[in-house]
Amino acid sequence: MRRVLDYGAIIGCMREALVAQARGECDTPMPMHLDVTPVRGEVHIKASYRRGGRYFALKVASTFPENLGRGMPTGNGMMLLCSAETGEPVTLLQDEGHLTDVRTAAVAAMTAQALGCGDRTLGILGTGIQARLQARMMALVLPLEAVWIWGRTAERVEECRRELEAALPGVRVGVAESPAQVAGECRLIVTATASRAPLLAPGDVRPKTRIFAVGSDGPGKQELDAEILRRATLILADSAPQCRKLGELQHAPEAWERAMEMGAFCEHPVDAHGTVVCDFTGLGVEDLYIAEYCSERCGL
């Protein structure tokens, strides 16, 4: 599966997915979440069907942080394509969570394109797989010269720095001592952590900053102080109802009515010259589109 993935093509594929969702062409129910509390595990179950499509998709993605101590990946999962005509399972993509990681980063890169971002410096809070994919995807749509990263664990920060330097030759990778330092260096920031308390305060964020909040995808998760959303000139949500329940918007109900869905913005852009917050929670329709793409590229 890794061999057939064309990141540039997937960025375009994700635009199609979010536009179809915004147009009301897809049945994408709210995700189901399971907390495996003894080991701090999280399991997300998502699904989608595009009217007139050949398939519907089911996806299970999990994160088990204690796997690091076992020498195992923290993420895992699979996607299943089923016939939309008979309901029969057609293709099982046992991707170990990789397709979820890739489509998440691709949606952010697609949104950067839609916003017309031309930043040469990117800030990333987080050092996991998603943080690394975000940098690689953004490098496809931005003239990147520097990436600033921040993380809580020095060993993981150094590992991330080395990997990004190898993956992005010619791009300088700096290590920040705090999220506030990242915000001071960059006007395009991706937050990709599992935080349950704000990492960025309103005073940290410079005017006209664009924040792509990726980590908050469940009740109680939060990477941004809610005041940042209240002050934002524009709020984009991958799904307004889903972000109100699972994303950064869950902490800022006063801003709910101002949120515009990303798919709608792609078709009908509005003024985005001030501070912009993009709230990503990950949609089943994205899983459907990347599963179909991967299945076709594998000749299945």
C-alpha positions in Angstrom: 0.0 0.0 0.0 2.8 2.4 0.8 4.3 1.9 -2.6 1.2 3.0 -4.5 0.4 6.1 -2.5 1.0 9.4 -4.4 0.8 12.1 -1.8 0.0 14.8 -4.3 -2.8 12.8 -5.8 -4.2 12.1 -2.3 -4.3 15.9 -1.5 -6.5 16.3 -4.6 -8.6 13.3 -3.6 -9.2 14.8 -0.1 -10.5 18.0 -1.7 -13.1 15.9 -3.7 -14.1 14.1 -0.4 -14.7 17.3 1.6 -16.5 19.1 -1.3 -18.8 16.0 -1.7 -19.4 16.1 2.0 -20.3 19.8 2.1 -22.6 19.3 -0.9 -24.6 16.7 1.1 -23.7 13.9 -1.3 -22.4 11.6 1.5 -23.9 9.8 4.4 -21.2 10.2 7.1 -22.4 9.4 10.6 -20.7 10.7 13.7 -17.7 8.5 14.8 -17.9 6.0 17.6 -15.2 6.1 20.2 -14.0 3.5 22.6 -11.7 4.2 25.5 -9.6 1.3 26.7 -8.8 3.0 30.0 -6.4 0.4 31.6 -3.8 1.1 29.0 -5.0 4.6 27.9 -6.0 3.3 24.5 -8.4 5.0 22.1 -10.3 3.4 19.3 -12.2 5.4 16.6 -14.7 3.8 14.3 -15.9 5.7 11.3 -17.9 5.1 8.1 -19.2 6.8 5.0 -21.2 6.2 1.8 -21.3 8.5 -1.2 -24.7 8.3 -3.0 -24.2 6.6 -6.3 -20.8 5.2 -5.3 -19.8 1.5 -5.6 -18.8 1.1 -2.0 -19.3 2.1 1.6 -16.4 2.1 4.0 -15.8 1.1 7.6 -12.7 2.1 9.4 -11.2 1.3 12.8 -8.2 3.3 14.0 -6.5 2.9 17.4 -3.9 4.6 19.5 -2.2 2.8 22.3 0.5 5.1 23.7 2.0 2.4 26.0 3.1 0.5 22.9 6.2 2.7 22.8 7.5 0.9 25.9 6.9 -2.4 24.0 8.8 -1.4 21.0 5.6 -1.4 18.9 3.8 1.4 16.9 1.3 3.4 18.9 -1.2 3.5 16.0 -3.0 0.7 14.3 -6.1 0.0 12.3 -7.8 -1.2 9.1 -10.3 -0.1 6.5 -13.0 -2.2 4.9 -14.7 -1.5 1.5 -18.1 -3.1 1.1 -20.3 -3.3 -2.0 -23.0 -0.6 -1.9 -25.2 -2.9 -4.0 -25.1 -6.1 -2.0 -23.4 -5.2 1.3 -20.7 -7.8 0.7 -17.2 -7.1 2.0 -15.0 -6.5 -1.0 -11.6 -5.3 0.1 -9.8 -5.4 3.5 -7.0 -2.8 3.7 -5.0 -3.8 6.8 -3.0 -0.7 6.8 -2.0 -0.5 10.5 -3.4 3.0 10.6 -1.2 4.4 7.8 -4.0 5.4 5.5 -5.7 7.4 8.3 -2.4 9.2 9.1 -1.8 10.0 5.4 -5.3 11.3 4.7 -5.2 13.4 7.8 -2.1 15.2 6.7 -3.4 15.4 3.1 -6.5 17.3 4.3 -4.4 19.8 6.1 -2.2 20.4 3.0 -5.3 20.7 0.8 -6.7 23.3 3.2 -3.4 25.3 3.0 -3.8 25.3 -0.7 -7.4 26.5 -0.5 -6.4 29.3 1.8 -3.6 30.4 -0.6 -0.9 29.9 2.0 2.6 30.7 0.7 4.5 30.3 4.0 8.2 29.5 4.0 8.2 28.6 7.7 6.0 26.0 9.3 5.5 25.4 13.0 4.4 22.0 14.4 3.4 21.1 17.9 3.9 17.4 18.3 6.6 14.9 17.2 4.7 11.8 16.3 3.8 10.2 13.0 1.2 12.8 12.2 3.6 15.7 12.9 6.1 14.2 10.5 3.5 13.5 7.8 2.2 17.1 8.2 5.7 18.5 7.4 6.1 16.2 4.4 2.6 17.0 3.0 3.0 20.7 3.6 6.3 20.7 1.7 4.4 19.6 -1.4 2.2 22.7 -1.4 4.4 25.4 0.3 7.9 26.8 -0.5 9.2 25.6 2.8 12.6 26.8 4.0 12.2 26.1 7.7 10.2 23.9 10.1 10.0 24.6 13.9 9.0 21.6 16.1 8.1 21.3 19.7 7.4 18.2 21.8 7.4 17.1 25.4 9.9 14.3 25.2 13.5 15.2 24.2 14.2 11.8 22.7 11.1 12.0 20.5 11.9 15.6 19.5 15.4 14.6 18.4 14.1 11.5 16.5 11.5 13.7 14.7 14.2 16.3 13.9 16.5 13.8 12.3 13.7 12.2 10.3 12.5 15.6 8.9 16.0 16.6 8.0 16.4 13.4 6.0 12.9 13.7 4.4 13.1 17.4 3.5 16.7 18.2 2.3 17.3 21.9 2.2 14.7 22.6 4.8 16.1 23.8 8.2 14.5 22.0 11.2 14.6 24.0 14.4 13.6 22.8 17.9 11.6 25.2 20.0 11.6 25.2 23.8 7.8 26.0 24.1 4.7 26.2 22.0 4.8 30.0 22.5 8.2 30.0 20.8 6.8 28.1 17.8 4.0 30.7 17.6 6.6 33.5 17.7 8.5 32.1 14.8 5.7 31.0 12.5 2.4 32.3 11.2 1.4 28.8 10.0 1.1 26.3 12.8 -0.1 22.7 13.0 -1.0 21.2 16.3 -0.8 17.5 16.3 -0.9 16.2 19.9 -3.2 14.4 22.2 -3.3 17.3 24.6 -6.3 17.8 27.0 -5.2 21.3 28.0 -4.4 24.3 25.8 -0.9 24.5 24.4 -1.4 27.9 22.8 -2.8 31.0 24.6 -4.3 34.1 22.8 -1.2 36.1 23.6 1.1 33.6 21.9 -0.6 34.0 18.5 0.5 36.8 16.2 -2.0 38.6 14.0 -2.9 36.8 10.7 -1.7 33.4 12.0 -3.2 30.3 10.5 -3.6 27.4 13.0 -4.4 23.9 11.8 -5.7 22.1 14.9 -5.4 18.4 14.1 -5.1 16.7 17.5 -8.5 17.3 19.1 -10.6 14.5 17.8 -12.5 13.4 20.9 -14.4 14.7 23.9 -12.1 16.6 26.3 -9.2 17.0 24.0 -7.9 20.6 23.5 -4.8 22.2 22.1 -6.0 25.8 21.8 -7.3 28.2 24.3 -11.0 28.8 23.4 -10.4 32.5 23.2 -8.2 32.0 20.1 -11.3 30.7 18.3 -13.5 33.5 19.6 -11.0 36.1 18.2 -10.4 34.3 14.9 -11.5 36.1 11.8 -12.4 32.8 10.1 -13.0 29.3 11.5 -13.0 26.4 9.1 -14.3 22.9 10.2 -14.0 19.6 8.4 -17.5 18.9 9.7 -19.3 21.6 11.8 -21.4 19.1 13.8 -18.4 16.8 14.4 -16.1 19.6 15.4 -18.7 20.9 17.9 -18.7 17.5 19.6 -15.1 16.4 19.2 -12.9 19.3 18.0 -11.6 22.6 19.3 -15.1 24.0 18.8 -16.4 21.9 21.7 -14.7 24.4 24.0 -16.0 27.5 22.2 -19.8 27.2 21.6 -20.0 31.0 21.1 -18.1 30.5 17.9 -20.3 27.7 16.5 -22.4 29.8 14.2 -19.3 31.3 12.6 -17.7 28.0 11.5 -17.6 27.3 7.8 -17.1 23.8 6.5 -13.9 23.3 4.5 -15.6 21.7 1.5 -17.8 24.7 1.2 -14.8 27.1 1.5 -13.1 25.2 -1.3 -15.9 25.9 -3.7 -16.8 29.4 -2.4 -13.8 31.0 -0.7 -14.4 34.0 1.7 -12.0 36.6 3.1 -9.2 34.8 5.0 -6.8 37.6 5.6 -7.0 37.7 9.4 -6.4 35.0 11.9 -7.7 31.6 10.8 -8.4 28.5 12.8 -9.0 25.2 11.0 -10.6 22.5 13.1 -9.9 19.0 11.9 -11.5 15.9 13.5 -11.2 13.4 10.6 -14.2 12.3 8.6 -15.4 8.9 7.5 -15.7 10.3 4.0 -12.0 10.9 3.9 -11.5 7.2 4.8 -13.9 6.2 2.0 -12.0 8.2 -0.6 -8.5 7.1 0.3 -9.7 3.4 0.6 -11.1 3.6 -2.8 -8.0 5.3 -4.2 -5.7 2.7 -2.6 -7.8 -0.2 -3.6 -7.8 1.0 -7.3 -4.0 1.7 -7.3 -3.4 -1.9 -5.9 -5.5 -3.3 -8.7 -8.1 -4.7 -6.4 
